[in-house]
Amino acid sequence: MRRFGCLVMASFALGAAMLCAPQSAMAASSETFYNGIATNTQPVTADDGVSRAIYFADDAGATSNFGYTSDVDVRRMNRSIIDVDNYSTNGLYAVARFTNGSGAPVALSETVLLPTVWRGAHADGADLRAAGPVAVGSADASTAARIRLTAAAGQRVELAEPGQAVADYDAAGYRWSDLREVYVHGMLAAGDTLTVKVPLRLENPDVPGVTSGATYSQFTVTKGGKVMARFAHQRLNPVDGSALLASEGKYLGGFRNSETEYVYTQVPAKIQELLPAITKSDLFISNILYQDRHSATQDERLYTGGSYCIDLTRIRAAVRDHGFSVATGSSAREPYLGLPGWTTTVDHNVGDDLLQEYWYNTKPGAFIASNAHDGSSARTNGDGIGTLYTELRQVIRAHDLAIAAGTAWTIADNLDWMVDHTKQLSAPNADPDPQLGRVAVASDREQARVVVTDGDGRVVLDTAAAAGDRIAASEQRIAATPGVYQVRYFYYFNRNAAAGGDDYEVSAAVTLTVSADYLLSYDANGGTDAPAAQAVAGSTDPTASVGVSEAVPTREGYRFTGWNTMADGSGDSYAAGQDIRLVAAAPAVVLYAQWEASADGGSKGEGPEGGAGDPEGPKASGKERVIVAPAKSVPQTGDATTAVSVLGAVAGLMSGVCVLALRRRDKAPAGK
């Protein structure tokens, strides 16, 4: 089942996960208004030459974004957030300001509509009402304006001077909290400004939906457009009251346990350790619908009802070569209503079918991250883990393997499984459905690639450079040659594995250990007291050097002359203390004692000169001797083995010629 690119996973990051104190904290804002990064303080100018500025303001003179005729134009932002924790201290007003920029008086006929309860598709809306009398004023005494005040259910007082209208409203017993409309009529002097100011109060601040959703209160003027604001709490770290997204701990990785619930289990410790530290450059925040997407490096404040995104580029790179990836799909969301500039998440490479961003909202929820061992809440304030978590999925699971030299081995033997994008959930230590998303590394040349390197880093097998019989031959050579090999598996979503490029999605490396048991044993060959066998067990070296024992066997009536690889002495001869190099192709060698009848009828193993073990004939050089041609290092796939065989044959032929020549010379008459 395909995943959507936006993941609603904020409760962990904004609930239990807020336990880690940031290392570099930004203090909580004390401002009344949050206007985003595209602040708009431009009034609207109509055809009559009068500019109309409508906005929310506080006692200190701070303002919201100004109103505009369109509420979908990101170039003229007309939405803001009112900090519900600060406005009651700082004061809050709805302000409409009319300025005559012409050189002559202008007639005014304007209706100011106070904020209404606007819910849209949401259940709870902010009930923002007038908190006291309307104030109307101008600097030029020649400006003549009267107002009409209208309350709920049609209650109103007729046009009058502002002060009189306020008195009439009070005299009628109307409540200021029911005031809905102020109508302004009169003449505005040239160059003068008329200001209408209404104090406001939020009647239902404790209703959860008011501060957790996107319910905007709308304040309008007939020809000046509209301004909108919503109430919200700044999301803060409960430990020290700092901005939530100021943490510099590590991202916390989790497996998603279910396709229907956002419940997570922590990734293994070795994967968690790979995850990078949280940095503001990875984070993008949207507090005002989809018009305010910006980097946390510009402003890290996050408000309820807002959302944030984590760019996964660094996370993907950190786990890419360890068998893990991020969730599949596209994180590119269509702009809201198709409007340019209205963006929540992006994806610059939709073709890789991996999310570029995870999206989190700040709504409360029951989603938790559970500990992999006992199901308890994940510890987010330990081991440097910060407040933000990300969903990971395991694509490749493989294991180390140890075999004895000569044991059959294939490139699939170290692999548990590799899955494609049809497999979404990879819970820790659980096998995916064998019928879902399995990639066959031995046969799928499009999605899977395997590279084997030896202990020196040389590539001895690459399925992108070989096929069929050549792969099988390389597998046999690897399995026959002791060593520690790295086996790396690659998954290519783009089905380009055969090209062997760097455009793979995930890889994972494990170890193949091929070992041999070398044994040098002795046969008294008719005598007694043969030396004990010498063993080199579990060696990963392709050869083993063993010194021939100094112990001497005995035989009544014979003198010991040395050791030979053949009982009849036709093989290679060795003296005590001489090194013999054993090779994987023949790891077990038996040396046979060689005897010569004693002239005096009894010797117990003494050599011809009375020294034990001194062989007759040419003296041993003391250098290491190899009794079997040493095993070749594992050739790279595609090596010209024919040339090597020819050279070997020539070398063998030449050695035979040399031996024959020596024998003939030994038999030549003296003096020749």
Phi, psi and omega per residue, in radians:
M1 nan 2.269 -3.113
R2 -1.181 2.554 3.110
R3 -1.716 2.567 2.981
F4 -1.383 2.666 -3.107
G5 -1.303 -0.274 -3.127
C6 -1.851 2.182 -3.075
L7 -1.936 2.086 -3.136
V8 -1.516 1.610 -2.979
M9 -2.308 0.607 -2.931
A10 -1.519 -0.304 -2.986
S11 -1.095 -0.636 3.108
F12 -1.155 -0.800 -3.107
A13 -1.183 -0.431 -3.037
L14 -1.997 0.082 3.122
G15 -2.111 -1.786 -3.109
A16 -1.072 -0.444 -3.033
A17 -1.404 -0.017 -3.104
M18 -1.501 0.444 -3.043
L19 -1.509 -0.308 -3.049
C20 -1.547 2.078 3.117
A21 -1.208 2.330 -3.135
P22 -1.218 2.700 3.125
Q23 -1.505 -0.457 -3.141
S24 -2.293 1.638 -2.926
A25 -1.783 2.488 3.023
M26 -1.775 2.311 -3.091
A27 -1.181 2.733 3.110
A28 -1.092 2.520 -3.138
S29 -1.278 2.491 3.051
S30 -1.858 0.143 -3.084
E31 -1.400 2.659 3.114
T32 -1.345 -0.647 -2.999
F33 -2.070 2.475 2.940
Y34 -2.012 2.094 -3.044
N35 -1.958 0.162 -3.116
G36 1.317 -2.920 -3.088
I37 -1.716 -0.086 3.136
A38 -2.014 1.138 -3.070
T39 -1.080 2.374 -3.127
N40 -2.088 1.984 3.076
T41 -2.170 0.538 3.123
Q42 -1.665 2.275 3.031
P43 -1.320 2.914 3.098
V44 -1.748 2.248 3.137
T45 -1.876 2.176 -3.133
A46 -1.642 3.119 -3.102
D47 -1.116 -0.391 -3.099
D48 -1.420 0.057 3.108
G49 1.472 -0.001 3.127
V50 -1.653 2.224 3.057
S51 -1.602 2.488 -3.083
R52 -2.161 2.005 3.103
A53 -1.926 2.087 3.099
I54 -2.173 2.364 -3.047
Y55 -2.912 2.962 2.960
F56 -1.687 2.599 -3.117
A57 -2.493 2.864 3.040
D58 -2.121 -3.122 -3.089
D59 -1.105 -0.495 -3.100
A60 -1.437 -0.068 -3.136
G61 1.622 -0.023 3.060
A62 -1.186 2.568 -3.086
T63 -2.267 2.802 2.968
S64 -1.391 -3.128 2.932
N65 -1.065 2.634 -3.135
F66 -1.399 2.797 3.100
G67 -1.257 2.780 3.121
Y68 -2.569 2.796 -3.091
T69 -1.221 -0.416 3.094
S70 -2.060 2.406 3.111
D71 -1.831 0.314 3.120
V72 -2.171 0.190 -3.109
D73 -1.744 1.929 -3.083
V74 -1.208 -0.257 3.126
R75 -1.339 -0.339 3.113
R76 -2.280 1.273 -3.086
M77 -1.000 2.194 3.112
N78 -2.125 0.357 3.082
R79 -2.029 2.600 3.104
S80 -2.574 2.965 3.024
I81 -1.993 2.385 3.030
I82 -1.816 2.090 -3.120
D83 -1.240 1.948 -3.042
V84 -1.160 -0.350 -3.141
D85 -1.505 -0.237 -3.075
N86 -1.970 -0.464 -2.959
Y87 -1.163 -0.596 -3.097
S88 -1.139 -0.484 3.083
T89 -1.436 -0.665 -3.043
N90 -1.545 -0.242 -3.081
G91 1.508 2.730 -3.129
L92 -2.587 2.346 -3.098
Y93 -2.452 2.614 2.900
A94 -1.702 2.207 -3.047
V95 -2.192 2.324 2.994
A96 -2.169 2.175 -3.072
R97 -2.163 2.169 -3.103
F98 -1.967 2.159 -3.099
T99 -2.154 2.216 3.110
N100 -1.599 1.855 -3.126
G101 -1.579 0.035 -3.124
S102 -1.568 3.068 -3.135
G103 -1.631 0.191 -3.122
A104 -2.449 2.733 3.098
P105 -1.025 2.618 -3.122
V106 -2.249 2.399 3.099
A107 -1.314 2.388 3.116
L108 -1.907 2.404 2.988
S109 -2.628 1.537 -2.979
E110 -2.202 2.492 3.039
T111 -2.008 2.144 3.094
V112 -1.778 2.018 -3.140
L113 -1.733 2.072 -3.127
L114 -1.242 2.836 -3.104
P115 -0.964 2.428 3.116
T116 -1.992 2.908 3.072
V117 -1.379 1.807 -3.106
W118 -1.930 2.050 -3.047
R119 -1.817 -0.573 -3.026
G120 1.060 -2.245 3.141
A121 -1.584 0.105 -3.050
H122 -1.727 2.637 -3.054
A123 -1.345 -0.579 -3.051
D124 -2.042 2.337 3.087
G125 -2.193 2.749 3.122
A126 -1.290 2.209 3.094
D127 -1.648 1.508 -3.067
L128 -1.747 2.091 -3.015
R129 -2.293 2.842 3.051
A130 -1.103 2.480 -3.109
A131 -1.970 0.081 -3.130
G132 3.070 -3.020 -3.059
P133 -1.094 2.661 3.066
V134 -1.337 2.460 3.055
A135 -2.020 2.235 3.130
V136 -2.233 2.279 -3.131
G137 -2.736 2.795 3.077
S138 -2.572 2.879 -3.117
A139 -1.533 -0.496 -3.075
D140 -1.712 2.140 -3.118
A141 -1.158 -0.317 -3.135
S142 -1.364 -0.191 3.040
T143 -1.263 2.218 -3.107
A144 -2.103 1.960 -3.106
A145 -2.350 2.448 3.028
R146 -2.133 2.730 -3.109
I147 -2.244 2.690 3.023
R148 -2.170 2.292 -3.098
L149 -1.899 2.267 -3.122
T150 -2.137 2.266 3.129
A151 -1.826 -3.040 3.134
A152 -1.117 2.765 3.075
A153 1.019 0.505 3.059
G154 1.376 0.069 3.113
Q155 -1.219 2.315 -3.126
R156 -2.810 2.835 3.002
V157 -2.032 2.501 -3.026
E158 -1.323 3.006 -3.084
L159 -0.935 2.346 3.106
A160 -2.830 2.911 3.011
E161 -0.944 2.551 -3.054
P162 -0.874 -0.824 -3.134
G163 -1.090 -0.708 -3.140
Q164 -1.190 -0.676 -3.141
A165 -1.087 -0.689 3.118
V166 -1.138 -0.750 3.132
A167 -1.122 -0.706 3.126
D168 -1.117 -0.663 3.141
Y169 -1.115 -0.793 3.101
D170 -1.111 -0.740 -3.103
A171 -1.106 -0.545 3.141
A172 -1.323 -0.141 3.126
G173 1.381 0.291 3.130
Y174 -1.357 2.592 3.121
R175 -1.548 2.383 3.118
W176 -1.148 -0.481 3.099
S177 -1.161 -0.246 3.107
D178 -1.667 -0.042 -3.121
L179 -1.127 2.264 -3.112
R180 -2.098 -0.394 -2.972
E181 -2.597 2.441 3.016
V182 -2.173 2.051 3.118
Y183 -1.774 2.282 -3.100
V184 -2.006 2.267 -3.100
H185 -2.452 2.363 3.080
G186 2.698 -2.777 -3.118
M187 -2.019 2.314 3.127
L188 -1.835 2.094 -3.084
A189 -1.116 2.696 3.130
A190 -1.027 2.284 3.106
G191 1.299 0.035 -3.076
D192 -1.654 2.800 3.098
T193 -2.181 2.281 3.062
L194 -1.895 2.249 -3.099
T195 -2.057 2.289 3.039
V196 -1.945 2.204 -3.045
K197 -2.337 2.193 -3.098
V198 -2.165 2.126 3.076
P199 -1.209 2.530 -3.050
L200 -2.217 2.727 3.063
R201 -2.558 2.400 3.074
L202 -1.457 2.110 -3.048
E203 -1.457 -0.390 -3.054
N204 -2.251 0.976 -3.075
P205 -1.176 -0.347 -3.073
D206 -1.579 -0.035 3.086
V207 -1.336 2.074 -3.013
P208 -0.948 -0.722 -3.073
G209 -1.127 -0.349 -3.117
V210 -1.146 -0.667 -3.065
T211 -1.855 -0.062 -3.090
S212 -1.885 -0.150 -3.106
G213 -1.952 -2.745 -3.110
A214 -2.080 0.786 -3.120
T215 -1.571 1.913 -3.077
Y216 -1.722 2.442 2.997
S217 -1.599 2.326 -3.008
Q218 -1.953 2.241 -3.111
F219 -2.126 2.140 -2.995
T220 -2.254 2.736 2.990
V221 -2.275 2.487 -2.972
T222 -0.802 -0.934 -3.070
K223 -1.907 0.137 -3.069
G224 -1.902 0.100 3.131
G225 1.438 -2.583 -3.049
K226 -2.479 2.700 3.008
V227 -2.263 2.464 -3.049
M228 -2.246 2.533 3.119
A229 -2.591 2.622 3.038
R230 -2.237 2.728 -3.137
F231 -1.661 2.475 -3.114
A232 -2.742 2.780 2.992
H233 -1.735 2.468 2.982
Q234 -1.274 2.333 3.107
R235 -1.369 2.126 -3.050
L236 -2.212 2.714 3.029
N237 -1.276 2.133 -3.063
P238 -1.194 -0.264 -3.117
V239 -1.265 -0.820 -3.066
D240 -2.299 0.115 3.095
G241 1.275 0.277 3.142
S242 -1.472 2.940 3.105
A243 -1.061 2.364 -3.017
L244 -1.051 -0.732 -3.034
L245 -1.505 0.356 3.111
A246 -1.572 -0.007 -3.074
S247 -1.117 2.566 3.083
E248 -2.142 0.371 3.059
G249 -1.334 -3.031 3.101
K250 -1.392 2.663 2.923
Y251 -1.118 2.560 3.110
L252 -1.775 2.124 -3.116
G253 -1.617 2.481 3.128
G254 -2.532 2.538 2.956
F255 -1.422 2.437 3.007
R256 -1.484 2.239 -3.014
N257 -1.487 -0.368 -3.004
S258 -2.582 2.581 3.079
E259 -1.352 -0.247 -3.078
T260 -1.899 -0.222 -3.132
E261 -2.269 2.565 3.068
Y262 -1.627 1.274 3.115
V263 -2.117 2.366 -2.977
Y264 -2.213 2.682 3.005
T265 -2.096 2.408 -3.096
Q266 -1.081 2.525 3.072
V267 -1.255 2.828 3.116
P268 -0.990 2.671 -3.065
A269 -1.008 -0.642 -3.095
K270 -1.187 -0.508 3.080
I271 -1.381 -0.717 3.096
Q272 -1.001 -0.682 -3.113
E273 -1.113 -0.478 -3.118
L274 -1.322 -0.406 -3.022
L275 -1.148 2.475 -3.086
P276 -1.334 2.916 3.058
A277 -1.307 2.581 3.115
I278 -1.122 2.356 3.062
T279 -2.387 2.522 -3.072
K280 -1.094 -0.449 -3.123
S281 -1.180 -0.285 3.082
D282 -1.462 -0.277 -2.923
L283 -1.835 2.421 3.071
F284 -2.240 2.374 -2.997
I285 -2.075 2.454 3.023
S286 -2.315 1.832 3.122
N287 -1.691 -0.440 -3.050
I288 -2.019 1.517 -3.082
L289 0.830 -2.270 -3.082
Y290 -1.937 0.280 -3.082
Q291 -1.702 -0.026 -2.935
D292 -2.224 0.472 3.133
R293 -1.147 2.200 -3.138
H294 -2.710 2.804 3.106
S295 -1.266 2.531 3.088
A296 -1.152 -0.275 3.060
T297 -1.199 -0.393 3.107
Q298 -1.474 -0.720 3.124
D299 -2.842 2.038 -3.032
E300 -1.631 0.062 -3.128
R301 -1.171 2.367 3.108
L302 -2.213 2.327 -3.088
Y303 -2.050 2.668 3.050
T304 -1.000 2.521 -3.069
G305 1.481 -0.165 3.093
G306 -1.616 -2.971 3.129
S307 -2.624 2.854 3.048
Y308 -2.503 2.746 -3.134
C309 -2.159 2.580 3.005
I310 -1.942 2.101 3.023
D311 -1.258 2.199 -2.979
L312 -1.611 0.109 -3.035
T313 -0.971 -0.872 -3.105
R314 -1.244 -0.597 3.124
I315 -1.177 -0.782 3.107
R316 -1.031 -0.752 -3.124
A317 -1.152 -0.605 -3.085
A318 -1.189 -0.591 -3.051
V319 -1.885 -0.057 -3.024
R320 -0.962 -0.751 -3.073
D321 -1.675 0.396 3.111
H322 -2.251 0.388 3.021
G323 1.526 0.048 -3.037
F324 -2.073 2.737 3.078
S325 -2.590 -3.106 3.098
V326 -1.676 3.124 -3.113
A327 -1.136 2.702 -3.101
T328 -1.596 2.867 3.140
G329 2.037 -2.881 3.105
S330 -2.101 2.395 3.088
S331 -1.705 0.152 3.098
A332 -1.385 1.977 -3.141
R333 -1.728 2.409 3.087
E334 -1.080 2.344 3.099
P335 -0.965 2.458 -3.113
Y336 -0.978 2.194 -3.118
L337 1.025 0.312 -3.139
G338 1.243 0.358 -3.063
L339 -1.524 2.304 3.140
P340 -1.145 2.432 3.118
G341 1.533 -0.186 3.112
W342 -1.575 1.708 -3.009
T343 -2.300 2.405 3.030
T344 -1.855 -0.981 3.134
T345 -2.311 2.744 -3.117
V346 -2.211 2.867 3.058
D347 -2.678 1.874 -3.052
H348 -1.477 -0.116 3.121
N349 -2.433 1.308 -3.095
V350 -1.108 -0.479 -3.062
G351 -1.134 -0.365 -3.128
D352 -1.457 -0.109 3.086
D353 1.013 0.526 3.053
L354 -2.149 2.468 3.126
L355 -1.154 2.364 3.021
Q356 -1.533 -0.457 -3.118
E357 -2.421 2.575 2.907
Y358 -1.795 2.447 -3.114
W359 -1.974 2.315 -3.127
Y360 -2.222 2.381 3.007
N361 -1.823 3.082 -3.038
T362 -1.918 0.305 3.098
K363 -1.295 2.572 3.101
P364 -1.204 2.681 3.135
G365 -2.862 3.120 -3.084
A366 -1.834 0.312 -3.100
F367 -1.391 2.339 -3.138
I368 -2.332 2.827 2.995
A369 -1.850 2.218 -3.063
S370 -1.823 2.633 3.105
N371 -1.275 2.436 -3.051
A372 -1.127 -0.397 -3.023
H373 -1.682 -0.763 -3.051
D374 -2.186 0.095 3.086
G375 1.357 0.077 -3.139
S376 -1.355 2.958 3.125
S377 -1.082 2.474 -3.124
A378 -1.160 2.480 3.114
R379 -1.455 1.980 -3.090
T380 -1.806 -0.047 3.138
N381 -1.921 0.382 3.131
G382 -2.174 2.709 3.060
D383 1.017 0.513 3.073
G384 1.327 0.114 -3.131
I385 -1.273 2.339 -3.100
G386 -1.635 -2.698 -2.980
T387 -1.680 -0.044 -3.039
L388 -2.016 2.412 -3.134
Y389 -2.194 2.763 -3.111
T390 -2.369 2.598 3.113
E391 -1.500 2.269 3.079
L392 -2.097 2.723 3.072
R393 -2.318 2.479 3.140
Q394 -1.590 2.169 -3.103
V395 -1.726 -0.638 -3.101
I396 -2.257 2.253 2.981
R397 -2.185 2.161 -3.104
A398 -2.425 2.989 -3.065
H399 -2.464 2.723 3.029
D400 -1.221 2.670 -3.091
L401 -2.519 2.443 3.070
A402 -2.145 2.278 3.131
I403 -2.335 2.803 3.035
A404 -1.469 2.471 3.121
A405 -0.944 2.326 -3.116
G406 1.688 -0.200 3.084
T407 -1.294 2.492 3.115
A408 -1.125 2.380 3.121
W409 -2.560 2.496 3.053
T410 -2.260 2.901 -3.098
I411 -1.156 -0.273 3.132
A412 -1.514 -0.157 -2.996
D413 -1.236 -0.495 3.131
N414 -1.505 -0.118 -3.009
L415 -1.704 2.294 2.979
D416 -1.478 -0.907 3.058
W417 -2.925 2.757 3.004
M418 -2.359 2.310 -3.073
V419 -2.146 2.632 3.077
D420 -1.656 -2.855 -3.011
H421 -1.398 -0.073 3.067
T422 -1.368 -0.235 3.087
K423 -1.760 1.985 -3.025
Q424 -1.665 -0.721 -3.020
L425 -1.827 2.212 3.094
S426 -2.240 1.431 -3.122
A427 -1.136 2.630 -3.080
P428 -1.050 2.351 3.067
N429 1.049 0.421 3.109
A430 -2.076 2.390 3.100
D431 -1.375 2.356 3.061
P432 -1.215 2.890 3.097
D433 -0.952 2.143 -3.087
P434 -1.099 -0.289 3.141
Q435 -1.668 -0.012 -3.007
L436 -2.141 1.958 2.953
G437 1.297 0.194 3.134
R438 -1.223 2.433 3.061
V439 -1.951 2.188 -3.118
A440 -1.536 1.842 -3.044
V441 -1.193 -0.469 -3.084
A442 -1.321 -0.380 -3.048
S443 -2.221 -0.362 -3.081
D444 -1.506 1.598 -3.100
R445 -1.356 -0.183 -3.125
E446 -1.520 -0.704 -3.059
Q447 -1.794 -0.415 -3.023
A448 -2.064 2.498 3.064
R449 -2.449 2.498 3.107
V450 -2.256 2.277 3.091
V451 -2.173 2.244 3.114
V452 -2.011 2.272 3.082
T453 -2.135 2.612 -3.139
D454 -1.538 -3.030 -3.067
G455 -1.133 -0.319 3.104
D456 -1.672 0.104 3.128
G457 1.454 0.128 3.132
R458 -1.440 2.388 3.118
V459 -1.302 2.117 3.135
V460 -1.933 -0.158 3.054
L461 -2.786 2.251 3.050
D462 -2.456 1.962 -3.068
T463 -1.154 -0.295 3.083
A464 -1.327 -0.277 -3.106
A465 -1.964 0.057 -3.117
A466 -2.608 2.908 3.128
A467 -2.701 2.825 2.970
G468 0.936 -2.105 -3.045
D469 -1.099 -0.581 -3.118
R470 -1.175 -0.639 3.085
I471 -1.146 -0.797 -3.132
A472 -1.071 -0.714 3.135
A473 -1.131 -0.700 3.121
S474 -1.156 -0.676 3.086
E475 -1.039 -0.729 -3.139
Q476 -1.148 -0.747 -3.135
R477 -1.123 -0.719 3.130
I478 -1.088 -0.811 -3.102
A479 -1.165 -0.357 -3.116
A480 -1.628 -0.195 -3.020
T481 -1.981 1.957 3.137
P482 -0.982 2.527 3.133
G483 2.829 3.009 3.059
V484 -1.934 2.010 -3.056
Y485 -1.913 2.573 2.972
Q486 -1.731 2.241 3.096
V487 -1.963 1.994 -3.120
R488 -1.976 2.253 3.117
Y489 -1.800 2.422 3.137
F490 -2.133 2.427 3.015
Y491 -2.003 2.214 3.129
Y492 -1.975 1.851 3.074
F493 -1.147 -0.557 -3.100
N494 -1.356 0.069 3.087
R495 1.043 0.642 -3.089
N496 -2.042 0.510 -3.064
A497 -1.102 -0.606 -3.073
A498 -1.111 -0.417 3.127
A499 -1.337 -0.342 3.076
G500 1.163 0.513 -3.103
G501 -1.519 -3.059 -3.108
D502 -1.597 0.165 -3.091
D503 -1.593 0.518 3.078
Y504 -1.346 2.812 3.125
E505 -1.549 -0.827 -3.054
V506 -2.498 2.585 2.967
S507 -2.434 2.852 3.086
A508 -2.643 2.394 -3.104
A509 -2.034 2.412 3.046
V510 -2.340 3.099 -3.043
T511 -1.957 2.388 2.954
L512 -1.959 2.088 3.130
T513 -1.891 2.041 3.094
V514 -1.870 2.109 -3.071
S515 -2.200 2.744 3.114
A516 -2.263 2.598 3.048
D517 -1.824 1.898 -3.132
Y518 -1.597 2.486 -3.096
L519 -2.517 2.179 3.023
L520 -1.979 2.026 -3.125
S521 -2.128 2.917 -3.006
Y522 -2.225 2.506 3.096
D523 -2.149 2.125 -3.115
A524 -1.170 -0.247 3.009
N525 0.959 0.918 -3.137
G526 1.760 -0.226 3.127
G527 -1.791 -2.828 3.131
T528 -2.328 3.080 3.085
D529 1.063 0.720 3.073
A530 -1.112 2.492 3.116
P531 -1.055 2.739 3.085
A532 -1.197 2.598 3.128
A533 -1.139 2.607 3.122
Q534 -1.998 2.180 -3.051
A535 -2.083 2.500 2.951
V536 -2.135 1.762 -3.005
A537 -1.655 2.498 3.014
G538 1.078 0.607 -3.111
S539 -1.412 2.412 3.070
T540 -1.763 0.164 3.037
D541 -1.516 2.477 -3.138
P542 -1.214 -0.241 3.060
T543 -2.404 2.832 3.061
A544 -2.408 2.251 -3.137
S545 -1.723 2.200 -3.089
V546 -2.254 2.323 3.090
G547 -1.432 2.323 -3.141
V548 -1.139 2.398 -3.055
S549 -1.033 2.514 3.071
E550 -1.435 -0.220 3.140
A551 -1.172 2.542 -3.061
V552 -2.065 2.223 3.074
P553 -1.319 2.980 -3.134
T554 -2.277 2.692 3.083
R555 -2.713 2.182 -3.079
E556 -1.082 2.176 3.086
G557 1.487 0.112 -3.125
Y558 -2.311 2.692 3.053
R559 -1.890 2.333 3.136
F560 -1.341 2.220 -3.075
T561 -1.958 -0.060 -3.140
G562 2.379 -2.878 -3.086
W563 -2.120 2.650 3.113
N564 -2.523 2.661 -3.114
T565 -1.345 -0.120 3.081
M566 -2.186 2.521 -3.111
A567 -1.080 -0.602 -3.103
D568 -1.529 0.087 3.089
G569 1.421 0.155 -3.090
S570 -1.494 -0.040 -3.128
G571 -1.687 -2.586 3.139
D572 -1.540 2.416 -3.098
S573 -1.708 2.558 3.121
Y574 -2.413 2.558 3.081
A575 -1.872 2.811 3.113
A576 -1.010 2.384 3.128
G577 1.489 -0.194 3.123
Q578 -1.339 2.469 3.138
D579 -1.427 2.415 3.043
I580 -2.123 2.274 -3.104
R581 -1.752 2.073 3.128
L582 -1.605 2.540 -3.107
V583 -2.125 2.751 -3.047
A584 -1.082 -0.506 -3.139
A585 -1.179 -0.437 3.093
A586 -2.491 1.330 -3.000
P587 -1.292 -0.303 -3.112
A588 -2.017 2.170 -3.103
V589 -2.250 2.425 3.075
V590 -1.961 2.252 3.037
L591 -1.793 2.356 -3.093
Y592 -1.866 2.344 3.097
A593 -1.164 2.444 3.118
Q594 -1.933 2.377 -3.017
W595 -2.209 2.669 3.029
E596 -2.360 2.277 -3.116
A597 -1.026 2.385 -3.134
S598 -1.364 2.397 3.133
A599 -1.181 -0.575 -3.115
D600 -1.572 0.053 3.035
G601 1.488 0.078 3.062
G602 -2.950 2.090 3.093
S603 -2.370 -0.466 -3.019
K604 0.979 0.706 2.975
G605 1.732 0.173 3.126
E606 -1.362 2.625 3.132
G607 -1.340 3.098 -3.079
P608 -1.087 -0.473 3.111
E609 -1.759 0.249 -3.139
G610 1.580 -0.098 3.119
G611 -1.614 2.306 -3.103
A612 -1.135 2.301 2.990
G613 1.402 0.170 -3.126
D614 -1.527 1.927 -3.033
P615 -1.248 2.672 3.085
E616 -1.381 2.670 3.111
G617 1.591 -2.804 -3.090
P618 -0.956 2.377 -3.115
K619 -1.298 2.588 3.097
A620 -1.205 2.431 -3.085
S621 -1.293 -0.347 -3.092
G622 1.537 -0.158 3.116
K623 -1.388 2.813 3.132
E624 -1.139 2.402 3.115
R625 -2.019 2.477 3.095
V626 -1.965 2.117 -3.055
I627 -1.602 -0.306 3.091
V628 -2.251 2.439 -3.141
A629 -0.908 2.236 -3.073
P630 -1.058 2.512 3.130
A631 -1.132 2.380 3.083
K632 -1.182 2.591 2.997
S633 -1.115 2.662 -3.071
V634 -1.109 2.079 -3.101
P635 -1.255 2.686 3.034
Q636 -1.196 2.606 3.141
T637 -0.976 2.217 3.105
G638 1.688 0.030 3.113
D639 -1.075 2.627 3.116
A640 -1.400 1.453 -3.072
T641 -1.219 -0.403 3.140
T642 -1.082 -0.760 -3.137
A643 -1.086 -0.707 3.116
V644 -1.073 -0.740 -3.130
S645 -1.107 -0.710 -3.129
V646 -1.121 -0.793 3.122
L647 -1.053 -0.702 3.128
G648 -1.089 -0.725 -3.128
A649 -1.127 -0.718 3.137
V650 -1.119 -0.763 3.135
A651 -1.055 -0.711 3.135
G652 -1.127 -0.718 -3.140
L653 -1.093 -0.769 -3.118
M654 -1.138 -0.689 3.130
S655 -1.123 -0.649 3.105
G656 -1.115 -0.685 3.126
V657 -1.111 -0.732 -3.138
C658 -1.101 -0.737 3.135
V659 -1.098 -0.772 3.138
L660 -1.060 -0.746 -3.127
A661 -1.097 -0.709 3.139
L662 -1.120 -0.742 -3.132
R663 -1.115 -0.719 3.137
R664 -1.121 -0.681 -3.133
R665 -1.143 -0.638 3.128
D666 -1.078 -0.565 -3.072
K667 -1.576 -0.035 -3.099
A668 -1.196 2.562 3.122
P669 -1.066 2.666 -3.123
A670 -1.095 2.490 3.108
G671 1.523 -0.094 3.129
K672 -1.857 nan nan
